Structure formats: structure tokens, C-alpha cells
Amino acid sequence: MTTGRQRLQQRVVTRSLQDMYKRMIHFCNNIPEGANLEEDDKAADLANNVWAIEEEWILDPELREELSLLQSMPPDEDD
């Protein structure tokens, strides 16, 4: 049986996760597609914010990489 305190805790955690996810989406939506994070400091800051949040919530590095909202690609060799 769930107590009133446990239900409140569940609502608080659920709301916190929803808000954090919305914040991450906001960060992602402000990173230009194809941005070079080595050259675009604003985009790099936004990406680092997303990765920091993911690191706090998804402890396993392999799972975090698989589930990340951002996928980084190494620069082209030709550049």
C-alpha cells in the first residue's frame, strides 16, 4: 500500500524529470543542426548542458551514449 508521503514523492520526482526533459529539449532545439562544437561556443555550451544532465540521470556510460538526445559526429577528415 502506498502512503500519502510516497505518492507525493512520486509526483515530485515525476514532475522534476518532466521539467528536466523539457529543459534538455530546449537546449537541443537551440543547437544549430550540423554545428561544429569546436568552433561554436554557444552550441558547445548547450550540448554540454544536455550531456551533463544525462550523466546525472543515466549512470551507465554505454546506455547513456545509446539514449542521448544528442549524437555527435567527428569532423570530416577532408576538412
RODO-2510 file (C-alpha; in nm, 4 decimals, decimal comma):
residues 79
     n   res          X          Y          Z
     1     m     0,0000     0,0000     0,0000
     2     t     0,1339     0,3390    -0,0986
     3     t     0,1336     0,6097     0,1658
     4     g     0,0473     0,9744     0,1059
     5     r     0,4137     1,0626     0,1500
     6     q     0,5199     0,8084    -0,1135
     7     r     0,2602     0,9395    -0,3604
     8     l     0,3889     1,2919    -0,3028
     9     q     0,7471     1,1770    -0,3565
    10     q     0,6456     1,0049    -0,6809
    11     r     0,4713     1,3201    -0,8064
    12     v     0,7712     1,5376    -0,7182
    13     v     1,0185     1,3051    -0,8916
    14     t     0,7922     1,2649    -1,1950
    15     r     0,7471     1,6408    -1,2271
    16     s     1,1199     1,7003    -1,1844
    17     l     1,2025     1,4528    -1,4609
    18     q     0,9417     1,6052    -1,6918
    19     d     1,0799     1,9551    -1,6328
    20     m     1,4396     1,8392    -1,6813
    21     y     1,3462     1,6670    -2,0082
    22     k     1,1743     1,9834    -2,1322
    23     r     1,4881     2,1805    -2,0436
    24     m     1,7054     1,9345    -2,2349
    25     i     1,4783     1,9607    -2,5399
    26     h     1,5022     2,3409    -2,5160
    27     f     1,8827     2,3166    -2,5165
    28     c     1,8766     2,0769    -2,8137
    29     n     1,6394     2,2955    -3,0134
    30     n     1,8844     2,5847    -2,9814
    31     i     2,1812     2,3938    -3,1228
    32     p     2,2002     2,4507    -3,4982
    33     e     2,1931     2,1263    -3,6951
    34     g     2,5432     2,0355    -3,8026
    35     a     2,7036     2,2787    -3,5572
    36     n     3,0757     2,2326    -3,5067
    37     l     3,1104     2,2255    -3,1293
    38     e     3,4809     2,3051    -3,1536
    39     e     3,4035     2,6334    -3,3306
    40     d     3,0617     2,7327    -3,1917
    41     d     3,0948     2,8091    -2,8202
    42     k     2,7203     2,8637    -2,7695
    43     a     2,6333     2,5312    -2,9314
    44     a     2,9065     2,3594    -2,7291
    45     d     2,7690     2,5043    -2,4044
    46     l     2,4181     2,3870    -2,4898
    47     a     2,5413     2,0379    -2,5817
    48     n     2,7481     2,0174    -2,2641
    49     n     2,4396     2,1126    -2,0615
    50     v     2,2459     1,8236    -2,2160
    51     w     2,5306     1,5779    -2,1654
    52     a     2,5758     1,6869    -1,8018
    53     i     2,2091     1,6253    -1,7253
    54     e     2,2192     1,2888    -1,8989
    55     e     2,5293     1,1958    -1,6997
    56     e     2,3458     1,2708    -1,3755
    57     w     2,0417     1,0608    -1,4653
    58     i     2,1917     0,7769    -1,6717
    59     l     2,4882     0,6336    -1,4843
    60     d     2,5910     0,3635    -1,7318
    61     p     2,8114     0,5294    -1,9996
    62     e     2,7159     0,2865    -2,2768
    63     l     2,3448     0,3199    -2,2093
    64     r     2,3821     0,6984    -2,1826
    65     e     2,5518     0,7119    -2,5234
    66     e     2,2771     0,4968    -2,6747
    67     l     1,9923     0,7035    -2,5240
    68     s     2,1451     1,0502    -2,5564
    69     l     1,9334     1,3214    -2,7139
    70     l     2,2459     1,4372    -2,8991
    71     q     2,4620     1,2385    -3,1339
    72     s     2,7975     1,3933    -3,2062
    73     m     2,9896     1,3121    -3,5165
    74     p     3,3640     1,3504    -3,5599
    75     p     3,4681     1,6186    -3,8095
    76     d     3,5221     1,5066    -4,1682
    77     e     3,8758     1,4008    -4,2449
    78     d     3,8734     1,6250    -4,5541
    79     d     3,8177     1,9476    -4,3548
***
